[in-house]
């Protein structure tokens, strides 16, 4: 499938996935919209209802207060007007008495003068029987009504009692009224009656009425407001209702039955759904009701506005979603293109790696079989010359040499594997830089002597020779560089190694620089680009001619990067190669200026009783031979469980040391060590336990220490080193210390 077809297939697959997503989006949007409409209807209808209820209650309470105020005001105004009428009547009586004393005749002219003086509509003078003596009026139509009222006994009683007065307001149906007053005559027995007429127009304009208050309320906005008194509607903002009986009006009857003065109640009036309230005032009943069409007149508008805003939000979200989808598709397309490109590159690299690994396996097969063939061949030669001691010695030496080559091959492959998986652990331990360099030079010198290659080493003054770091990895780096300088050198060639200290910006840290120069075959410019790639070798058959796996330089570079160092090189074919390595190390501040050199005098394990734990019969036989040949006795255990049981059954101090394999069935060496250390006996914490295992990496040493082991010896076993370690831990070694001169 081509890259274009892959992209089309991927896009089609994504589009198919996006269709349900878009459909789901619109389904959810519609569902949310419906819920929003329902919620907004409930919310706004409730809000409108609460608002109208508050407005209606405010209205009826205001009308109640104003009714009471108007009633008190009108009553007060009427009382004042009647008092003025009484005062006017008394004044007229005095005027008549005064004028008659001055021998004036009681006639209508005299009454006219008094009426004009006191702004009266008319004056009537009666005798004690109620007969009119004299009268005057500016409105003759009022006289019959006045005469009828004046002839009443209560009015005539004022003629008998001097201090008694009478006053009354006569209301007309059209709103006009007459203020009438009566008192005794001063000139003769009888009664003086005065009256003042107020027109309906004047009364309407200058008298406070409940109807005038309700006229300010609009029916289409505030609903219908009614004030009733004694079963009759006396005022309403619907003037057509004034004068009607409350028993004949459906709305009032339902409000009486269902409404109250605190809450708006729902009711149906003439088929129209309404809400109303009722309030009782001292003299009146106040009713108010509003059709639902007025209460909820803005409901539809609010719901539509809410829905409109929601649609805008949905549209914006949709636009953003579509834009994001386009961006995602664009990014995905770019990623897909990069991915396809990376796939092609990875395929090429994998192809190249497979070819390299195939070549590596071929070389490894050859390189591994070569020392194995040497070992088997030397065994055959040794069997043939079994009585020739010199040939036996020669065969053993060559077997040992082939074994070392085989071990080196295995170590390089394992190191590369550990570095690739990130499982290499660096030590942090003190070491002497001179000691490391000398050890490397000693080993490389022996290799160089076989080909008569001269090794020169220069060490300019190094101020800080005691450092802290990972000496085993430093030694490995130098060995890789110098062994390559020997391998790829010419016979009778030269190798120059110089070491110097470079100051560092960090306190307590120095940079060590190592320069290795050889007069070897050099490298081509093309191969220099691939020098640090695994399994890379300059020419086919290089492993046969020079030995090696092509892993030495990748291991070197990876280790240097892990240690924080750098490596550079220059090379010319036929001339040679120069490598420059720089590595940072901490300065060991705890070492005294005068070093002490240790020289071993004796190291013996004779007489020791050792618990040997090993699951492999051959390894058990070898270790048993070495221990017994040094004069120590052996108790064997074939797994960790047997070792724990053997130690538990032994007497305290019976065993002087334990040699513990790590990888064993039933119980491994780490678990066995932890169980022994945890036992409640005096020697459990003190007995030396030495790991004797094929696990040869630094992290394996760390695990051994963490499990409670004292030392770690890797296989194949260095017999002299094993004896020395056992002797040291068991306290059977003597050391003589000699100060450097």
HELIX and SHEET records of a PDB file:
HELIX    1   1 UNK A    3  UNK A  101  1                                  99    
HELIX    2   2 UNK A  108  UNK A  118  1                                  11    
HELIX    3   3 UNK A  140  UNK A  142  5                                   3    
HELIX    4   4 UNK A  143  UNK A  150  1                                   8    
HELIX    5   5 UNK A  153  UNK A  160  1                                   8    
HELIX    6   6 UNK A  200  UNK A  206  1                                   7    
HELIX    7   7 UNK A  210  UNK A  214  1                                   5    
HELIX    8   8 UNK A  219  UNK A  222  1                                   4    
HELIX    9   9 UNK A  239  UNK A  241  5                                   3    
HELIX   10  10 UNK A  246  UNK A  248  5                                   3    
HELIX   11  11 UNK A  250  UNK A  258  1                                   9    
HELIX   12  12 UNK A  292  UNK A  295  1                                   4    
HELIX   13  13 UNK A  299  UNK A  384  1                                  86    
HELIX   14  14 UNK A  389  UNK A  421  1                                  33    
HELIX   15  15 UNK A  433  UNK A  450  1                                  18    
HELIX   16  16 UNK A  471  UNK A  487  1                                  17    
HELIX   17  17 UNK A  525  UNK A  528  1                                   4    
HELIX   18  18 UNK A  542  UNK A  546  1                                   5    
HELIX   19  19 UNK A  552  UNK A  563  1                                  12    
HELIX   20  20 UNK A  617  UNK A  629  1                                  13    
HELIX   21  21 UNK A  640  UNK A  649  1                                  10    
HELIX   22  22 UNK A  669  UNK A  677  1                                   9    
HELIX   23  23 UNK A  698  UNK A  707  1                                  10    
HELIX   24  24 UNK A  719  UNK A  730  1                                  12    
SHEET    1   A 5 UNK A 132  UNK A 137  0                                        
SHEET    2   A 5 UNK A 122  UNK A 126 -1                                        
SHEET    3   A 5 UNK A 191  UNK A 198 -1                                        
SHEET    4   A 5 UNK A 177  UNK A 184 -1                                        
SHEET    5   A 5 UNK A 165  UNK A 171 -1                                        
SHEET    1   B 5 UNK A 232  UNK A 236  0                                        
SHEET    2   B 5 UNK A 224  UNK A 229 -1                                        
SHEET    3   B 5 UNK A 285  UNK A 291 -1                                        
SHEET    4   B 5 UNK A 272  UNK A 280 -1                                        
SHEET    5   B 5 UNK A 265  UNK A 269 -1                                        
SHEET    1   C 6 UNK A 429  UNK A 432  0                                        
SHEET    2   C 6 UNK A 466  UNK A 469 -1                                        
SHEET    3   C 6 UNK A 576  UNK A 587 -1                                        
SHEET    4   C 6 UNK A 509  UNK A 518 -1                                        
SHEET    5   C 6 UNK A 494  UNK A 503 -1                                        
SHEET    6   C 6 UNK A 454  UNK A 459  1                                        
SHEET    1   D 4 UNK A 429  UNK A 432  0                                        
SHEET    2   D 4 UNK A 466  UNK A 469 -1                                        
SHEET    3   D 4 UNK A 576  UNK A 587 -1                                        
SHEET    4   D 4 UNK A 566  UNK A 572 -1                                        
SHEET    1   E 2 UNK A 596  UNK A 603  0                                        
SHEET    2   E 2 UNK A 733  UNK A 739 -1                                        
SHEET    1   F 5 UNK A 633  UNK A 637  0                                        
SHEET    2   F 5 UNK A 609  UNK A 613  1                                        
SHEET    3   F 5 UNK A 657  UNK A 660  1                                        
SHEET    4   F 5 UNK A 688  UNK A 693  1                                        
SHEET    5   F 5 UNK A 711  UNK A 714  1                                        
END                                                                             
